[in-house]
Amino acid sequence: MTNPPAILRAIAMASPLLAIALSAQAGTVETSAGPMQITTMTTGLQEPWGLAFLPDGRFLVTERSGKLWLVNGAARHEVTGLPDIVAEGQGGLLDVMIPADFATTREVWLSFTAKAQGGLATAAGKGRLSADGKSLVRFETVFLGSGAPGGRHFGARLVEARDGTILLATGDRGTGPEGQEAQDPATSIGKVIRFGKVGQAWKAEVFSSGHRNIQGAALDGDGRFFTTEHGAQGGDELNAPLPGRNYGWPVISYGVNYGGGAIGDGTAREGMEQPLHYWDPSIAPSGLMIYSGALVPDWQGDFFFGSLNSDFLGRLDPQTPAPTGYAEERIAAPETGRVRDVKEGPDGAIWFLSVTDGAVYRLAP
């Protein structure tokens, strides 16, 4: 990047990581807001899944196989002290989340696949990052979901709500339209689970239900909660889950069964929520970020997400209606292969994980 804006030069001077980023340009892509530079931040990852930033600009990346990496500029090292993780099918070490009080607690949250009665389950817990950043100390599994056979649809995105409670998004475990676990309030399958500390113990409850496979979750600038969710053949969704609401799967869907045939009652039923946006055909949306507009004011409040089957970084504009919900832009470049996660960095840039390249990239003017 030549002649970066003054704000980025100032950030780069304060952060070795970003100083390297500004000189490691990978390519340029045209977008609705003008040309953007794509910068390579780290490479050599094996199926990266989740990305989270520490307050000092370093970042953590998970690999589904069970490794957690701490990246600091051109250097990175593996973080030890993780829980027992079952890397099977679509399961393994999944999301990573840094809570707002990290500066005092040094807590790091992880979601992962673990053994449970009945098979495998989506789990979540936390450990304290050691002073040297090389291990998670005294890791505690806070939540172990309902077990089920098979290795599909674990969901597993983690978000900290404004009130300090944790939201964990799960999947239906691949039971298909015949399975009703996402509608069963007695299981954690196909739900958003909310948990927080009550006294010395953690208490979990069902926040919302009727989800097929949530693969992206984020808060907007006002603290509202949003998710991206995989449909079947068509019917991927953007939702804004609210407490006690039912989002329909597998009773209603904008998709059809693999190979054809309607799912459930069609696209609507009384007492079940409609998506804010849906995709047909499916794009397999993954990751979600609502942009602050820090570096690109034209994109303030827009939704950014990846695609696991169509190789692009997507943007939805909630101010512009479209037949399927919101107007959409698809930003495609050689670096946008199977985008798994998207985050806004502390520098105001848009960062994303490419499974195809095993890399973390940064998108900015």
MARKE-361192 format. One record per residue (C-alpha): residue number from 1; residue in three letters; x, y, z. Coordinates in nm, 3 decimals, decimal comma. Layout:
  resi  resn       c1       c2       c3
   NUM   ala        X        Y        Z
...
END
This chain:
  resi  resn       c1       c2       c3
     1   met    0,000    0,000    0,000
     2   thr    0,141    0,340   -0,091
     3   asn    0,067    0,656    0,103
     4   pro   -0,167    0,496    0,361
     5   pro   -0,410    0,732    0,537
     6   ala   -0,272    0,918    0,837
     7   ile   -0,484    0,715    1,081
     8   leu   -0,332    0,389    0,952
     9   arg    0,022    0,527    0,962
    10   ala   -0,034    0,622    1,326
    11   ile   -0,174    0,279    1,411
    12   ala    0,111    0,107    1,231
    13   met    0,370    0,302    1,429
    14   ala    0,209    0,178    1,750
    15   ser    0,164   -0,183    1,636
    16   pro    0,436   -0,403    1,484
    17   leu    0,168   -0,635    1,348
    18   leu    0,008   -0,358    1,145
    19   ala    0,340   -0,217    1,036
    20   ile    0,409   -0,550    0,870
    21   ala    0,055   -0,557    0,730
    22   leu    0,101   -0,227    0,551
    23   ser    0,400   -0,365    0,359
    24   ala    0,261   -0,713    0,282
    25   gln    0,004   -0,627    0,020
    26   ala   -0,144   -0,926   -0,161
    27   gly   -0,369   -0,765   -0,418
    28   thr   -0,635   -0,510   -0,504
    29   val   -1,006   -0,566   -0,553
    30   glu   -1,272   -0,330   -0,686
    31   thr   -1,573   -0,271   -0,460
    32   ser   -1,874   -0,043   -0,438
    33   ala   -1,668    0,185   -0,211
    34   gly   -1,370    0,196   -0,447
    35   pro   -1,054   -0,013   -0,476
    36   met   -0,949   -0,204   -0,164
    37   gln   -0,612   -0,350   -0,077
    38   ile   -0,596   -0,711    0,042
    39   thr   -0,303   -0,774    0,276
    40   thr   -0,175   -1,114    0,386
    41   met   -0,148   -1,131    0,766
    42   thr   -0,049   -1,493    0,819
    43   thr   -0,040   -1,813    0,611
    44   gly    0,019   -2,185    0,652
    45   leu   -0,295   -2,255    0,858
    46   gln   -0,479   -2,586    0,829
    47   glu   -0,856   -2,529    0,802
    48   pro   -0,877   -2,211    1,011
    49   trp   -1,217   -2,162    1,176
    50   gly   -1,228   -1,870    1,423
    51   leu   -1,050   -1,535    1,462
    52   ala   -1,036   -1,298    1,761
    53   phe   -0,827   -0,993    1,851
    54   leu   -0,646   -0,918    2,175
    55   pro   -0,653   -0,555    2,294
    56   asp   -0,290   -0,501    2,186
    57   gly   -0,357   -0,597    1,822
    58   arg   -0,228   -0,954    1,834
    59   phe   -0,482   -1,214    1,730
    60   leu   -0,584   -1,573    1,795
    61   val   -0,680   -1,821    1,524
    62   thr   -0,830   -2,168    1,570
    63   glu   -0,768   -2,467    1,346
    64   arg   -1,047   -2,722    1,338
    65   ser   -0,798   -3,005    1,399
    66   gly   -0,746   -2,870    1,752
    67   lys   -0,474   -2,607    1,742
    68   leu   -0,492   -2,251    1,870
    69   trp   -0,239   -1,997    1,738
    70   leu   -0,134   -1,659    1,875
    71   val   -0,012   -1,435    1,593
    72   asn    0,210   -1,132    1,652
    73   gly    0,329   -0,973    1,330
    74   ala    0,539   -1,221    1,133
    75   ala    0,568   -1,453    1,435
    76   arg    0,318   -1,700    1,574
    77   his    0,317   -1,979    1,829
    78   glu    0,079   -2,251    1,937
    79   val   -0,118   -2,199    2,259
    80   thr   -0,140   -2,506    2,483
    81   gly   -0,373   -2,595    2,769
    82   leu   -0,679   -2,661    2,554
    83   pro   -0,963   -2,898    2,657
    84   asp   -1,018   -3,247    2,516
    85   ile   -1,141   -3,186    2,162
    86   val   -1,291   -3,436    1,917
    87   ala   -1,198   -3,336    1,561
    88   glu   -1,443   -3,549    1,368
    89   gly   -1,650   -3,464    1,060
    90   gln   -1,733   -3,093    1,083
    91   gly   -1,643   -3,086    1,453
    92   gly   -1,323   -2,993    1,632
    93   leu   -1,183   -2,669    1,774
    94   leu   -1,421   -2,408    1,639
    95   asp   -1,471   -2,050    1,758
    96   val   -1,261   -1,823    1,979
    97   met   -1,388   -1,512    2,158
    98   ile   -1,216   -1,244    2,368
    99   pro   -1,451   -1,091    2,628
   100   ala   -1,468   -0,719    2,702
   101   asp   -1,290   -0,759    3,038
   102   phe   -0,986   -0,941    2,897
   103   ala   -0,750   -0,668    3,018
   104   thr   -0,827   -0,765    3,379
   105   thr   -0,929   -1,133    3,349
   106   arg   -0,714   -1,249    3,053
   107   glu   -0,994   -1,495    2,975
   108   val   -1,022   -1,658    2,633
   109   trp   -1,342   -1,842    2,535
   110   leu   -1,346   -2,140    2,299
   111   ser   -1,620   -2,349    2,143
   112   phe   -1,542   -2,706    2,042
   113   thr   -1,675   -3,056    1,988
   114   ala   -1,667   -3,292    2,285
   115   lys   -1,788   -3,637    2,381
   116   ala   -2,127   -3,644    2,550
   117   gln   -2,393   -3,899    2,630
   118   gly   -2,544   -4,004    2,299
   119   gly   -2,247   -3,907    2,083
   120   leu   -2,084   -3,569    2,025
   121   ala   -2,191   -3,224    2,143
   122   thr   -2,114   -2,856    2,100
   123   ala   -1,927   -2,734    2,407
   124   ala   -1,785   -2,403    2,528
   125   gly   -1,547   -2,293    2,800
   126   lys   -1,275   -2,054    2,902
   127   gly   -0,918   -2,038    3,023
   128   arg   -0,681   -1,764    3,134
   129   leu   -0,412   -1,672    2,881
   130   ser   -0,074   -1,693    3,050
   131   ala    0,146   -1,384    3,074
   132   asp    0,374   -1,516    2,800
   133   gly    0,073   -1,599    2,578
   134   lys    0,178   -1,963    2,544
   135   ser   -0,098   -2,145    2,733
   136   leu   -0,454   -2,132    2,862
   137   val   -0,440   -2,184    3,236
   138   arg   -0,710   -2,376    3,429
   139   phe   -0,941   -2,422    3,132
   140   glu   -1,301   -2,476    3,245
   141   thr   -1,573   -2,631    3,028
   142   val   -1,869   -2,407    3,109
   143   phe   -2,125   -2,570    2,880
   144   leu   -2,164   -2,918    2,731
   145   gly   -2,462   -2,951    2,500
   146   ser   -2,689   -3,240    2,416
   147   gly   -2,509   -3,533    2,256
   148   ala   -2,610   -3,683    1,923
   149   pro   -2,453   -3,929    1,676
   150   gly   -2,269   -3,812    1,366
   151   gly   -2,026   -3,532    1,293
   152   arg   -2,233   -3,259    1,127
   153   his   -2,390   -2,921    1,206
   154   phe   -2,232   -2,819    1,536
   155   gly   -2,284   -2,443    1,487
   156   ala   -2,056   -2,312    1,762
   157   arg   -2,023   -1,933    1,714
   158   leu   -1,961   -1,742    2,038
   159   val   -2,069   -1,384    2,115
   160   glu   -2,056   -1,182    2,436
   161   ala   -2,375   -0,978    2,483
   162   arg   -2,366   -0,626    2,623
   163   asp   -2,483   -0,752    2,965
   164   gly   -2,185   -0,988    2,989
   165   thr   -2,378   -1,307    2,919
   166   ile   -2,247   -1,544    2,653
   167   leu   -2,443   -1,654    2,348
   168   leu   -2,349   -1,986    2,188
   169   ala   -2,507   -2,077    1,854
   170   thr   -2,557   -2,446    1,779
   171   gly   -2,676   -2,660    1,487
   172   asp   -2,934   -2,933    1,433
   173   arg   -2,661   -3,202    1,408
   174   gly   -2,758   -3,286    1,051
   175   thr   -3,076   -3,478    1,134
   176   gly   -3,251   -3,328    0,828
   177   pro   -3,613   -3,219    0,794
   178   glu   -3,731   -3,533    0,972
   179   gly   -3,547   -3,448    1,293
   180   gln   -3,734   -3,227    1,538
   181   glu   -3,454   -3,162    1,789
   182   ala   -3,434   -2,793    1,688
   183   gln   -3,798   -2,761    1,800
   184   asp   -3,749   -2,955    2,125
   185   pro   -3,698   -2,716    2,420
   186   ala   -3,538   -2,996    2,622
   187   thr   -3,226   -3,010    2,402
   188   ser   -2,955   -2,760    2,309
   189   ile   -2,961   -2,882    1,947
   190   gly   -3,059   -2,620    1,687
   191   lys   -3,068   -2,341    1,941
   192   val   -2,898   -2,025    2,060
   193   ile   -2,793   -2,095    2,418
   194   arg   -2,738   -1,811    2,664
   195   phe   -2,537   -1,862    2,980
   196   gly   -2,396   -1,646    3,253
   197   lys   -2,253   -1,677    3,599
   198   val   -2,496   -1,701    3,891
   199   gly   -2,295   -1,693    4,210
   200   gln   -2,012   -1,941    4,161
   201   ala   -2,188   -2,151    3,895
   202   trp   -2,271   -2,104    3,529
   203   lys   -2,636   -2,131    3,430
   204   ala   -2,747   -2,204    3,074
   205   glu   -3,086   -2,151    2,911
   206   val   -3,239   -2,170    2,565
   207   phe   -3,240   -1,823    2,412
   208   ser   -3,399   -1,903    2,072
   209   ser   -3,490   -2,220    1,882
   210   gly   -3,559   -2,354    1,534
   211   his   -3,210   -2,306    1,387
   212   arg   -3,055   -2,541    1,130
   213   asn   -2,683   -2,462    1,147
   214   ile   -2,567   -2,118    1,262
   215   gln   -2,222   -2,039    1,123
   216   gly   -2,197   -1,666    1,193
   217   ala   -2,297   -1,449    1,490
   218   ala   -2,226   -1,089    1,589
   219   leu   -2,356   -0,778    1,764
   220   asp   -2,420   -0,449    1,589
   221   gly   -2,321   -0,109    1,728
   222   asp   -2,637   -0,098    1,939
   223   gly   -2,580   -0,442    2,088
   224   arg   -2,841   -0,624    1,879
   225   phe   -2,767   -0,988    1,805
   226   phe   -2,758   -1,131    1,450
   227   thr   -2,676   -1,470    1,297
   228   thr   -2,609   -1,630    0,958
   229   glu   -2,745   -1,979    0,914
   230   his   -2,711   -2,259    0,659
   231   gly   -3,030   -2,380    0,493
   232   ala   -3,074   -2,707    0,309
   233   gln   -3,081   -2,682   -0,071
   234   gly   -3,145   -2,306   -0,069
   235   gly   -3,281   -2,116    0,227
   236   asp   -2,964   -1,982    0,394
   237   glu   -3,071   -1,706    0,635
   238   leu   -2,973   -1,387    0,814
   239   asn   -3,167   -1,366    1,141
   240   ala   -3,188   -1,137    1,443
   241   pro   -3,266   -1,389    1,721
   242   leu   -3,467   -1,264    2,016
   243   pro   -3,539   -1,440    2,347
   244   gly   -3,810   -1,701    2,326
   245   arg   -3,857   -1,676    1,948
   246   asn   -3,873   -1,973    1,711
   247   tyr   -3,695   -1,944    1,375
   248   gly   -3,874   -2,231    1,210
   249   trp   -3,639   -2,517    1,121
   250   pro   -3,745   -2,777    1,010
   251   val   -4,109   -2,665    0,999
   252   ile   -4,054   -2,371    0,762
   253   ser   -3,772   -2,293    0,520
   254   tyr   -3,699   -2,109    0,196
   255   gly   -3,505   -2,413    0,080
   256   val   -3,605   -2,758   -0,040
   257   asn   -3,485   -3,107    0,038
   258   tyr   -3,165   -3,222   -0,130
   259   gly   -3,284   -3,371   -0,455
   260   gly   -3,613   -3,180   -0,441
   261   gly   -3,932   -3,175   -0,237
   262   ala   -4,079   -2,920    0,002
   263   ile   -3,964   -2,892    0,363
   264   gly   -4,231   -2,884    0,633
   265   asp   -4,511   -2,631    0,588
   266   gly   -4,336   -2,413    0,328
   267   thr   -4,201   -2,066    0,400
   268   ala   -4,429   -1,939    0,679
   269   arg   -4,623   -2,051    0,984
   270   glu   -4,788   -1,853    1,262
   271   gly   -4,563   -1,820    1,566
   272   met   -4,242   -1,865    1,367
   273   glu   -4,009   -1,583    1,265
   274   gln   -3,912   -1,477    0,915
   275   pro   -3,547   -1,415    0,821
   276   leu   -3,422   -1,064    0,754
   277   his   -3,261   -1,197    0,436
   278   tyr   -3,239   -1,537    0,266
   279   trp   -3,024   -1,688   -0,008
   280   asp   -3,155   -1,919   -0,279
   281   pro   -2,949   -2,088   -0,415
   282   ser   -2,737   -2,146   -0,106
   283   ile   -2,405   -1,970   -0,058
   284   ala   -2,316   -2,143    0,274
   285   pro   -2,268   -1,815    0,468
   286   ser   -2,005   -1,830    0,739
   287   gly   -1,889   -1,570    0,987
   288   leu   -2,065   -1,241    1,047
   289   met   -1,957   -0,886    1,125
   290   ile   -2,154   -0,560    1,135
   291   tyr   -1,915   -0,290    1,025
   292   ser   -1,857    0,031    1,223
   293   gly   -1,758    0,234    0,918
   294   ala   -1,423    0,330    1,073
   295   leu   -1,225    0,322    0,747
   296   val   -1,510    0,300    0,494
   297   pro   -1,797    0,527    0,606
   298   asp   -2,016    0,416    0,314
   299   trp   -2,032    0,069    0,468
   300   gln   -2,130    0,173    0,821
   301   gly   -2,391   -0,066    0,963
   302   asp   -2,356   -0,315    0,677
   303   phe   -2,336   -0,692    0,730
   304   phe   -2,020   -0,874    0,617
   305   phe   -1,998   -1,251    0,587
   306   gly   -1,809   -1,521    0,403
   307   ser   -1,921   -1,790    0,160
   308   leu   -1,799   -2,146    0,195
   309   asn   -1,918   -2,264   -0,146
   310   ser   -1,894   -1,962   -0,377
   311   asp   -1,560   -1,799   -0,283
   312   phe   -1,651   -1,441   -0,199
   313   leu   -1,671   -1,193    0,085
   314   gly   -2,031   -1,070    0,101
   315   arg   -2,190   -0,743    0,210
   316   leu   -2,557   -0,674    0,283
   317   asp   -2,690   -0,317    0,298
   318   pro   -2,986   -0,306    0,543
   319   gln   -3,082    0,039    0,411
   320   thr   -3,152   -0,095    0,060
   321   pro   -3,439   -0,346    0,026
   322   ala   -3,419   -0,634   -0,221
   323   pro   -3,656   -0,923   -0,309
   324   thr   -3,475   -1,158   -0,069
   325   gly   -3,427   -0,898    0,207
   326   tyr   -3,135   -0,661    0,160
   327   ala   -2,923   -0,551   -0,137
   328   glu   -2,607   -0,760   -0,165
   329   glu   -2,254   -0,707   -0,291
   330   arg   -2,014   -0,994   -0,355
   331   ile   -1,645   -0,906   -0,329
   332   ala   -1,445   -1,173   -0,510
   333   ala   -1,068   -1,199   -0,545
   334   pro   -0,807   -1,478   -0,553
   335   glu   -0,784   -1,448   -0,172
   336   thr   -1,157   -1,500   -0,099
   337   gly   -1,166   -1,879   -0,131
   338   arg   -1,401   -2,044    0,120
   339   val   -1,420   -1,753    0,365
   340   arg   -1,491   -1,903    0,708
   341   asp   -1,485   -1,602    0,944
   342   val   -1,497   -1,222    0,921
   343   lys   -1,404   -0,968    1,188
   344   glu   -1,347   -0,594    1,213
   345   gly   -0,994   -0,540    1,338
   346   pro   -0,889   -0,282    1,597
   347   asp   -0,752   -0,084    1,302
   348   gly   -1,100   -0,056    1,146
   349   ala   -1,011   -0,289    0,858
   350   ile   -1,210   -0,596    0,755
   351   trp   -1,022   -0,917    0,834
   352   phe   -1,119   -1,261    0,704
   353   leu   -1,009   -1,625    0,710
   354   ser   -0,966   -1,821    0,387
   355   val   -0,991   -2,197    0,426
   356   thr   -0,869   -2,244    0,067
   357   asp   -0,543   -2,056    0,131
   358   gly   -0,507   -2,133    0,503
   359   ala   -0,454   -1,761    0,552
   360   val   -0,575   -1,451    0,735
   361   tyr   -0,629   -1,145    0,516
   362   arg   -0,697   -0,778    0,580
   363   leu   -0,918   -0,565    0,350
   364   ala   -0,889   -0,185    0,364
   365   pro   -0,867    0,123    0,137
END
